[in-house]
Amino acid sequence: MTVNSANPFSARRGARDEFSDDAGIFWRGGRIEIAPGTWFLSHFSGVTAFETADGLVLVDASSEPSSGHIADRLREVTSAPVHTVVYTHGHRDHAYGLPALLAEGQAPPEVIAHPAILDRFDRYGALSGYNEAVRNRQFAGDPQNGFPGPVTYGAPEHLPTRLVESATITVGGCTFEIHHARGETDDALWVWNPDHEVVCTGDLFIWAVPNAGNPQKVQRYPWEWAAALREMAAKRPRTLCPGHGGPVVDDPDKVQRMLLETAAYLEQIVEQTIALLNDGAPPHVDIVHAVRPPESDAPWLRPVYDEAEFIVRNVIRYFGGWWSGRPSELKPASRTSLAAAVVGLSGGVEPLLAEAERATADGELRLACHLADWALEHARDDHSVRARTAAIYLARAESETSLMAINLFRSAASYATLGRDFR
């Protein structure tokens, strides 16, 4: 399976057709004038451009593959040079497209970011192999299909010229308040422009359940994330420009609802998780199954990228450490020895896999995957075991709603076909 480099979320089943008519995370992109001389442009991720008397102020710079498309649309309406850029965070799809956005022959702009972005760039460079594997699994759903790259992390054209925790700047008579808030990342900034009453959220708002749980990534901070959303709401913005998806223009009531409902969603997950930790610190899997996220039919709280179960695990990781809470998993046996014992107790690989397939047919997919793992880990050279395990994981992927779960289970199927552990 391959991924459209312009829209990695197209890997999700039916996503482009299902949500093509709203402003959600799968919004097709384009250019919208959100205020006089101010445009929101998107090609997977969003860039907001404010034209001032001194030049353009950009919030985010998109990615290397997408910035050329954004530049083409931007230069249809303005030839102004880029004066200042604010990176809302250092992810690849927000902070790596600047060269294409600059006017020909212009002086280098000021590039503002949070100090933690430098550590992020260093970490990406040190973990390039791991990051490549994560991208392939998360967006391609197949470790054999490379996600577009490579990226030169920390190259001079990406580096900020000014680091701020928070700041208020004035460019060409326009004011921009820059606020720090740990959320999806520890280097996150959001921007408030009081002149047009516009809030630029970065990935603190993405038209989906917040990416506060990503299973393969570093710590997220949903409690601080919720607080930041409430701070944005307190500004009473008329227009919201998100990190992904379309903008909401001149609709302050809708913006309020979006920000506050998303904050409440995160807060309730955090509160329930902490309450369960305080109630005797049960095994983490018990907490995961006990937390009930708020029910919502809002288009901005669909679990189409991340999901509540993963957010719960990130809260546990921060407050409760890495141990699962099961005594046997404090210093566990190797997976191979455990698989051999389970296969032996089951009377062989065949009855174990048959039980996994029965569980799959009955919709008990969580159980089926455990059984299939043991079968594969004991008999990874058996091509029949590989194929049957892969089929179970493909069925699991079809049952999921979030892109992360779908593609991680698709990756598991690919690994099973190759006779490899999930690594």
MISE-334300 format. One record per residue: z negated, x, y of N, C-alpha, C, O in turn. Coordinates in steps of 0.1 Angstrom, whole numbers, plus 2048, in hexadecimal, padded with zeros to 3 digits. Example, Ala and Ser with C-alpha at 12.3 -4.5 7.8 and 13.67 -1.06 7.14 Angstrom:
! residues 2
7B28847C77B287B7D37B28847DF7AB88E7DF 7B98807EA7B98897F57B18818007B088680B 
//
This chain:
! residues 423
8008087F480080080080080980C7F981380D 80880581680980D82280480582E8027F982D 80180B8397FC80584580580785180B811853 8077FC85880E7FD86580680586F7FB801873 80B81187380481A87B8008148897F681888F 80880A88D80580389A7F97FA8987F27F78A2 7F77F588C7EC7EB88A7E67ED87C7EA7E6873 7DC7F687B7D67F886E7D07EB8687CF7EA85B 7CC7E18707C67D586A7D17CD8637CD7C385D 7DE7D08647E77C985C7E67CB84D7EC7C3846 7DD7D48497DA7D683B7D37CA8357D37C7829 7CC7C383E7C47B783A7CE7AC8357D87A983C 7CA7A582B7D279B8257D57908307CC789834 7E278E8337E678283B7E178384A7E2779851 7DB78F84E7D578F85B7DE78C8667DB78486F 7EA7928667F37908717F77828737F977D87E 7FA77B8687FE76D8697F276486D7F475B875 7E77678677DB75E8687D675D8777D275387B 7D776987E7D076988B7DA76D8967D67718A1 7E776B8947F177089D7F17688AA7F676D8B4 7EB75C8AA7EC7538B67E07538BF7E074C8C9 7D675C8BC7CB75C8C57C976A8CA7D17738C8 7BE76C8D27BB7798D87B37828CF7AD78C8D4 7B277F8C27A97868B97AD7948B77B67998BC 7A579A8AD7A77A88AA7B57AB8A67B97B78A8 7BC7A28A17CA7A489C7D47A08A67E079F8A3 7D079F8B37D979C8BE7E57A68BE7E37B28BC 7F17A18C07FD7A98BF7FE7B38CA8067BC8C9 7F77B18D57F87BB8E08017B78EB8087AD8EA 8027C08F580B7BE9008047C290D7FB7CA90D 8087BC9188037BF9258007B192C8087A892C 7F47B09317F07A59397EA7A99467E17B2946 7EE7A39517E87A695E7DB79D95F7DC791960 7D07A495F7C379D95F7BD79B96D7B479396E 7C37A29777BF7A09857CA7A898D7D27AF987 7CA7A699A7D57AC9A17D47BC99F7CA7C29A2 7DF7C199B7E07D09997D77D598E7D47E098E 7D47CC9847CC7D09797D27CA96C7D57BE96C 7D37D29627DA7CE9567D27D29497CC7DD949 7D27C99407CD7CD9327DA7CE9297E37C6929 7DA7DA9237E57DD91A7E07E090C7D57E690B 7E77DC9027E27DF8F47ED7E28EB7F87DC8EB 7EA7EB8E27F37EE8D77E97F38CC7E87FF8C9 7E37E98C57D87EA8BC7CB7EB8C47C37E28C3 7C97F68CC7BD7F78D47C17F48E37CD7F58E7 7B77F18EB7BA7ED8F97B77F89037AF800902 7BF7F790E7BE80091A7BE7F69267C77EE927 7B47F892F7B47F093B7B87FA9477B1804948 7C17F694F7C67FE95A7C47F79677C87EC969 7BC7FE9707B97F997D7C18019877BF80D988 7C97FB98F7D18039997C98039A67C57F89AB 7C680E9AB7BE8109B87C78189C27D281C9BF 7C18199CE7C88209D87CA82F9D57D38369DA 7C28349CC7C28429C87C98459BA7CA8509B6 7CD83A9B47D483C9A77CD83299D7C582A9A0 7D18349907CC82B9867BF8309807BC83C97F 7B682697D7AA8299757AD8229687AF816967 7AC82A95D7AF8249507A182494879982E949 79F81994279481893879A81A92A7A1810925 79882592479D8299177AC82E9197B382B922 7B183590E7BE83B90F7C68399027D083F900 7C18308F97C882C8ED7C98388E47C18428E5 7D28388DA7D38438D07E184A8D27E98458D9 7E28558CB7EF85C8CC7FB8538C78058538CE 7FA84C8BC8058448B88088388C18148348C2 7FE8338C88008278D08028298DF8078208E5 7FE8348E47FD8358F380B8358F980D831904 8168398F28238398F782782A8FA82E828904 8248218F18278138F282080E8FF826806907 81381190080B80D90B81181291881280B922 81481F91881A82692482781F92982981D935 82F81B91F83C81492383980792A840804934 83080092582D7F392C8267F59398287ED943 81D7FF93A81680194681F80695181E80195D 82980E94E83281495883D80A95C84480C966 83D7FE9568467F395B8407ED9678477E696F 8337EE96982D7E89758277F197F8237ED98A 8257FE97C81F807985824815982825819977 82681D98D82982B98B81E83499081F840991 81282E99380783599880283F98E80283D982 7FE84B9937F885598A7EA8509857E484898B 7E685697A7D98539757CF85C97C7CF86897B 7C58569837BB85D98A7AF8609817AA86B981 7AA85697A79E8579727A084F9657A6844965 79A85595B79984E94E78B84D94978485794A 78784294477A84193D77C83E92F78283492B 77784792677784591876B83C91475F840917 76D83190E76282990A75B82F8FE74F82C8FB 7628388F675C83F8EB7678488E67738488EA 7638518DD76C85B8D87748598CC7798628C6 77684C8C877E8498BC78D84C8BF79184B8CA 79384E8B47A18528B57AA8488BC7B484C8C3 7A783C8BB7B08318C17AC82E8CF7B28258D5 7A38368D57A08338E37A08408EC7A183E8F8 7A084C8E679F8588EE7A98638EB7A686E8EE 7B485F8E57BE8698E17CC8678E67D586E8E2 7CE85D8EF7DB85A8F47DE85E9027E985A907 7D58659097D78679177E486D91C7EA868925 7E98789157F587F91B80087591D807877927 80286B91580E86291680C859922816854927 8008579277FD84D9317FE85393F7FE84C949 7FF8609407FF86794D80D86695381786594D 80D86596181A86596882087396881987D967 82D87396883488096783088997383188597E 82B89596F82889F97981B89D9808188A598A 81389497C8078919847FC89B9817FD8A2977 7F289C98A7E78A59877DE89F97C7DE89397A 7D78A89757CE8A396B7C48999707BE89C97B 7C188E9697B788496E7A988996B7A7892963 79F88297179288496D79087B96079486F960 78988195678787994A778879947771883946 77386D94776486A94676186593876885D933 75686B93375186792674386A92573D87092D 73D86591A72E86791872D87591173687990A 72287C91472088990F72188A8FF7268948FA 71D8808F871E8808EA72C8818E472E8838D8 73687E8ED74487F8E874788D8E375088F8DA 7418978E97458A58E57408A88D77468AE8CF 7348A38D472F8A58C673889D8BC73A8A28B1 73D8928C174688A8B87528928B57578938AA 7588988BF76489F8BD7628AB8B476A8AE8AB 7568B28B67538BD8AD7518B889F7568BF895 74B8AD89D7488A888F7558A48897578A787D 75E89E89076B89A88B7738A78867798A787B 7728B188E7798BD88A7738C387D77A8C8875 7668C387C75F8C98717618C18647608C6859 7638B48667648AB85A7728A5859774899855 77C8AD85C78A8A785C78E8A284F79589884E 78B8A984478E8A483778889783378E88E82E 77B89683677488A83477A87E83C77C873837 77C88184978287785178F87284C79286684E 79787B8477A48778427A286D8367A9863835 79987182D79786882179285A826796850820 78985A83078384E83578E84583B78F839838 79784B8437A28438497AB83E83E7AF83283F 7AE8468347B784182A7B18358237B882B820 7A483681F79E82B81879C81F82179F81381D 79882182D7948158367A080E83B7A080283C 7AB81583E7B780F8447C380D83B7CB80483D 7C48178327D08168297CC80F81C7D5809815 7BF80F8187BB80980C7C08108007C080B7F5 7C481D8027C98257F77C88347FB7CE838805 7C183C7F37BF84A7F77CC8527F67CD85D7FB 7D784C7EF7E38537EE7EC8517FA7F68587FC 7E98478027F284480E7EB84981A7E084481F 7F08548207E985A82C7EA8518387F584B83B 7DF84F83F7DF84884C7E58518567E285D855 7EC84C8607F385586A7EA8608707DF85D874 7EE86C8707E78778757F08838757FC881874 7EB88F8777DD8928797DA8918887E288F891 7CD89288B7C88928997C28A089C7BB8A5894 7C58A58A87BF8B18AC7B38AE8B47B38AC8C0 7A78AD8AD79B8A88B37968B38BE7968BE8BB 7938AE8C978E8B78D47988BF8DB7958C98E1 7A58BC8D97B08C38E07AE8C18EF7A88B78F4 7B28CB8F77AF8CB9067B48BE90D7AD8B9916 7BF8B89087C48AC90F7BB8A090C7BC896913 7B28A19037A989690079B89790679488E908 7988A390A78A8A690E7868A091C78F8A0925 77A89B91D77689692A7738A19347718AD930 77489E9417718A794B7648A495275E8AC959 75E89894F75189495474A88C94A74F883944 73D89094773588A93E72A88294572388794E 72887594171E86D94871686593D71C861933 70A86394070285993970584B93E707842937 70584A94B70A83E95270D84396070984D965 71683B96771A83F97572183497B72582A975 72183498972982B99173383499972F83D9A0 74083199774A83999E75282F9A77538239A4 7588359B176182E9BA76E8359BA76E8419BD 77982F9B77868359B878F82B9C07918209BC 7958319CA79E8299D279981C9D77A08129D8 78C81C9DA7858109DF7808069D577B7FC9D8 7828099C877E8019BD7728079B67718139B4 7687FE9B275C8039AC75C80199D7617F6998 75780A99675680998874880E98374481A986 74080597D73380897773680C96973C805961 73081896573281D95872481D95171B823956 72381694671681593F71781A93172181892A 70C82192D70B82691F70481C9166FA81691B 70881A90A7018129007058168F27118168EE 6FC81B8EA6FF81E8DC7028118D56FB8078D6 70D8118CE7118058C67198098BA71380E8B0 7268088BA72E80D8AF72D81C8AF72E8228A4 72B8228BB72A8318BC71E8348C571982C8CC 71A8418C470F8458CD71484A8DA70D84D8E3 72284B8DC72884F8E972E8438F07378468F9 72A8378ED73182C8F372E82990172382A906 73882690973782291773E815919748812912 73980C92274080092674180093573980793C 74B7FA93B74F7FB94974F7ED94F7557E494A 7487EC95B7487E096374F7E397074B7EC977 7597DA9737607DB98075D7CF9887627C4985 7537D099174F7C499975A7BE9A27597B39A5 7637C79A676E7C29AF7767B69A97797AD9B0 7797B799C7807AD9967787A598B77D79D984 76B7A998A7627A39817677A497276779B96B 76B7B196F7717B49627677BD95B7627C7960 7647BA94E75D7C39457667C893B76D7C1934 7667D593976D7DC92E7637E192475B7EA927 7647DB9187597DD90E75B7E89057517EC8FE 7677EE9057697F78FA7677F08EC76A7E48EC 7637F78E27617F08D57547E98D47507E58C9 74D7E78DF7417DF8DE7457D08DD73C7C88DA 7527CD8DF7577C08DC7657C28D776D7C88DD 7687BC8CB7757BE8C477B7B28BE7847B28B6 7767A68C277B7998BC7797988AD7817938A6 76D79D8A976A79C89B75B79F8997557A48A3 75579D88E7487A188B7477B088F7507B888B 73D7B489773D7C289C73D7CC8917387CA886 7447D78947457E288A7387EA88B7387F688F 72D7E48867207E988771B7ED87970F7F0877 7247EE86F71F7F08617277FA8597247FD84E 7337FE85E73D80585773780E84C72F81784F 73B80B83F73481283473682183372F82982D 74182683974583483874283D845745848845 73C83684F73B83D85C72C84085F72383B858 72A84786A71D84A86E71583E87471B833874 70984087770083587B70582D88770B832890 7048208867068178916F98118966EF81388F 6F980A8A16ED8078A86EE7F88AD6EF7F58B9 6ED7EE8A36EF7E08A76E57DB8B16E97D18B8 6D97E08B16CF7DA8BA6D27DF8C96D07D78D2 6D67EB8CB6DA7EF8D86E87E98DC6EA7E68E8 6F07E78D26FD7E08D46FA7D28DA7017CF8E4 6F17CB8D46EE7BD8D96E97BE8E76ED7B58F0 6E07C78EA6DB7C88F86E67CB9026E67C690D 6F07D38FE6FB7D69077037CA90A7087C8915 7067C290070D7B69027067AC90B70D7A6913 6F97AC90A6F17A49146F27A99226F27A292C 6F27B69236F37BC9307017B99367027B6942 70B7B992E7197B59337197A793871E7A3942 71379E93071279093370B78E94070E785948 7017969436F979494F70179795C6FE793967 70C79E95A7167A196571E794969724794973 71E78B96072677F96173578296373B77D96D 73B78995A74978D95C75278195A74F777953 75D78196276777796177177A956777771950 77378795477E78C94B77879794277079F946 77C7969357777A092B7837A792578C7A0921 7837B492578D7BC91F7877C491377F7CD915 78B7C09077847C58FB78A7D38F67957D78FB 7837D98ED7897E58E67957E18DE79E7E98DC 7957D68D77A07D18CF7A17C28D17977BB8D4 7AD7BD8D07B07AF8D27B47AD8E17B57B68E8 7B67A08E47BB79D8F17B079B8FB7A47988F7 7B379B9087A87999127A678A9147AE781910 79A78791A79777991F79777A92E78F781934 7A07739347A377494279E76894A7A175D947 79676B95479176095E78B75495778E74995A 78275794D77B74D94676D751943769755938 76475194E75775694D74E74F94274675693C 75074294074873B93774B740928742742920 75874292575B74791875675591675275990B 75875D92075376B91F74476B91C73F773914 73C76392372E76292172B75F91272376590C 73275590E73075090073375B8F672B75E8ED 73E7628F874276D8EF7387788EE73477C8E4 73377C8FA72A7878FB71C7838F571678B8ED 7177788F970A7748F47097708E66FF7728DF 7147698E17147668D27157728CA70E7738BF 71C77C8CE71D7888C67107908C770C7958BD 7097908D26FC7968D36F278F8CA6EB7968C3 6F27828CA6E977B8C16EC77D8B36E277E8AB 6F877E8AF6FC7818A16F678E89C6EF78F892 6F77998A56F17A68A16E27A58A16DC7AA898 6DC79F8AB6CE79E8AC6C87978A06BD79C89A 6CE78C89B6C878588F6C978E8836C078D87B 6D47958816D579E8756CA7A98766C37AB86C 6C87AF8826BE7B98836B07B48816A87BA87A 6AD7A88876A07A388669C79F8776917A2872 6A67998706A37968626A17A28596997A2851 6A97AC85C6A97B885469B7BF8566957C484C 6977C086268A7C786567E7BF85F6757C585A 67F7B18606757A985A6747AC84B6697AC846 67F7AD84467F7AF83667A7BD8336737BF829 67D7C783B6787D58396687D483B6617DB833 6647CD8446557CC84664E7C483B6427C5839 6567BC8346507B48296507BC81C6567B8812 6497C781C6487CF8106537D980D6537DF803 65D7DA8166687E381466E7E280766E7EC7FF 6747D680367A7D57F66867DE7F468B7E37FE 68C7DF7E86987E67E76A37E17F06A47D57F3 6AB7EA7F56B47E78006BE7DC7FC6C27D4804 6C27DC7EF6CC7D27EB6C67C47EC6CD7BB7EF 6B97C37EA6B27B67EB6B37B27FA6B57A67FD 6B17BB8036B17B78116C07B38156C17A981C 6C97BA8106D77B78136DB7A980F6E17A2816 6D67A58036D97987FE6D178D8056D5781805 6C579180B6BD7878116C078381F6BD778824 6C678D8276C978A8356D57808366DF78182F 6D377683E6DD76C8416E276D84F6DB769858 6EE7728516F377385E6F67658646F775B85D 6F67648716F8757878706751874710759873 70774487171473E86E71B73C87B715737885 72873F87B73073D88773E73B88474374187A 74573288B75373088975B736895767733897 75473D89D75A7438A976474E8A576275689C 77074E8AB77A7588A77767668AA77D76F8A4 76C7688B27687768B575D77A8AB7577858AC 7597728A174F77689875477588974C772880 76177688776677687A76378487376478E879 75F78486675D79085F76A79685A76B79884E 77379A86378079E85E7827AD85F78C7B285A 7787B48647797C386476C7C885E76C7CE853 7617C78657547CA85F74D7BD85B7537B285D 7417BD85573B7B185172B7B38517267BE851 7247A78517167A785270F7B08487057B784B 7137AF83B70D7B783170C7C68347027CD831 7177CB83A7177D983D70E7DC8497087E784A 70E7D38527057D585E6F67D58596EF7DE85E 6F27CD8506E57CD84B6E27DB8456D77E1848 6EB7E183E6E97EE8386E77F98436E0802841 6EE7F784E6ED8018596DF8008606D980A863 6DA7F48616CD7F28666C27F985D6B9800861 6C47F68506BB7FC8466BC80B8476B1812847 6C88118486C981F8486C28258546BB830852 6C281F85F6BC82486B6AD82486A6A682D86D 6A781886669981686669281985868681C858 69A81984D69481B84069982683869582782C 6A182F83D6A583B8366B083982C6B682E82C 6B28438246BE84381B6BB83D80D6C4839806 6AE83D8096AB8397FB6AD82A7FA6A9822803 6B28257EF6B58177ED6A980F7EA6A98037EC 69E8157E769180E7E469080B7D56858077D0 69A80D7CD69880D7BE69381A7B96988247BC 68881A7B26818267AD68B8307A668B83C7A8 69382A79D69C8337956A783A79E6AC84479A 6A98347AA6B483A7B36AE8447BD6B584A7C5 6A18477BC69B8517C46A185F7C06A58677C8 6A18627B36A686E7AD6AE86A7A16A986B796 6BA8647A36C185D7986C886778E6CA873791 6CB8617826D38687796E186977E6E5862787 6E98727786F787377C6FE8667786FA85F76E 70886377F71085777B71685876D71784E766 71A86476972086675C71686375171A85C748 70A8687527008667486FC8577486F985173D 6FB8517536F784375470283A74E6FF831746 70F83D75171A83674B71A83773C71C82D735 71784373771784572870D83D72270F837717 70183C7286F68347226FA8257226F781E718 6FF82072D70381272E70E80F72470D80471D 71881872372281571971D81570B72180D703 71481E70870D81E6FB7068126F870780C6ED 6FE80D7026F68017006FF7F56FE6FC7EA6F8 70B7F57047157EA70471D7EA6F77247E06F4 71C7F46EF7247F56E37327FB6E573A7F96DD 7348016F07408086F37478037007427FA706 75180A70475880771075F7F971075F7F171A 7657F570476C7E97037637DD7067677D470F 7577DB70074F7CF70374A7D07127487C5718 7487DC7177437DD72574E7D872E74B7D0737 75B7DC72C7667D87357697C973376C7C273C 7677C472676A7B67247607AE72B7637A3731 7537B272C7497AB73474C7AB74374A7A274A 7517B77477557B87557617AE7597617A8763 76A7AD7507757A475277179575177678D758 76779374876278574875B78275575D77775B 75378B75A74C78976775678777275477F77B 76178F77276C78D77C77277F77B773778786 77577A77077A76D76E771762773775758778 76476577175A75B77575675C78474D755789 75C76578B75976779974D77079C7487717A7 74877679273C77F79374178D79673E79678E 74778F7A174F79B7A47457A77A77497B37A3 73A7A57AD7317B07AF72C7B67A272C7C27A0 7287AD7987247B278B7307B978472E7C377E 73C7B37857477B877E74A7C778274D7CF77A 7487C978F74B7D77947417E178F7457EC78C 7357DD78E72B7E678872F7EA77A72F7F6776 7327E07727367E37647427EB7637437F475B 74C7E876C7597F076C7567FE77075D80776A 74E80177974A80E77D74581677174A82276F 73C81176973781875E74181B75474282674E 74A81175175581374875E81F74C761827744 76281E75976B82975E76483775E76B84075A 75883776275184476374F84A75574D856753 74F84274B74D84773D75A84A73675B85372E 76584373A77284573377D84673D78783F73C 77C84F74778685075279485574D79E853754 79485B7417A185F73C7A98557347B4857730 7A28497327A983E72B7B18367357AB82F73E 7BE8367337C782F73D7C482073D7C6819747 7C181A7317BE80C7317B18097397B17FF740 7A781173879B80F74079E81074F799808757 7A681A7527AA81B7607B180F7667AD80A770 7BB80A75E7C27FE7637B97F27647BB7EA76D 7B17F075A7A87E475A79E7E476579B7DA76B 7997F076778F7F27737967F07807917E9789 7A27F57817AA7F378E7AC7E47907AC7DF79B 7AF7DD7867B27CE7877A67C778C7A67BE794 79A7CB78778D7C578C78B7C879B7877BF7A2 78E7D479F78C7D77AD7967D07B67937CD7C2 7A27CE7B17AC7C77B97A87B87BB7AA7B27C5 7A27B37B079D7A57B17927A47BB79079B7C2 7897AF7BB77E7AF7C57847B07D377F7A97DC 78E7B87D57947B97E27997AC7E77987A87F3 79F7A47DE7A57977E279A78D7E679D7837ED 78E78F7E17837867E477C7887F17747807F6 77F7947F877879880477F79381078B78F810 77879481C77D78F82977E79B83278779B83B 7767A58327767B083B7807BB8377807BE82B 7877C08417907CB83E7897D683778F7DC82E 77D7DA83B7767E58347747E38267777EB81D 76F7D782276C7D48147797D380C77B7D9801 7837CC8127907CB80B7967D980879A7DB7FD 7977E181279D7EE8107957F880879B801801 7887F78087808008007817FC7F17828047E8 7827EF7EF7847EB7E17927ED7DC7957F17D0 79C7EC7E57AA7F17E17AA7FF7DE7B18047D5 7A38077E67A28167E379C8187D67A08217CF 7918107D378B8127C679580F7BB7948167B0 79D8057BC7A88037B27B180F7B17B58127A6 7B58157BC7BE8207BC7B782C7B57BD8337AD 7AA82E7B87A38397B27A28377A37A484079B 79F82A79F79E8277907AC82A7897AC83077E 7B782678F7C48297897C68387877CC83C77E 7C18407907C284E78F7B88557867B8861783 7AE84D7827A385277979985A78179386477C 79885878E78F85F79778385779A78384B79B 77885F79D76C8587A37708557B277A85A7B7 76884C7B876B8487C67668537CF75A8537D3 76E85C7D176B8677DA77786D7E17768777E8 
//
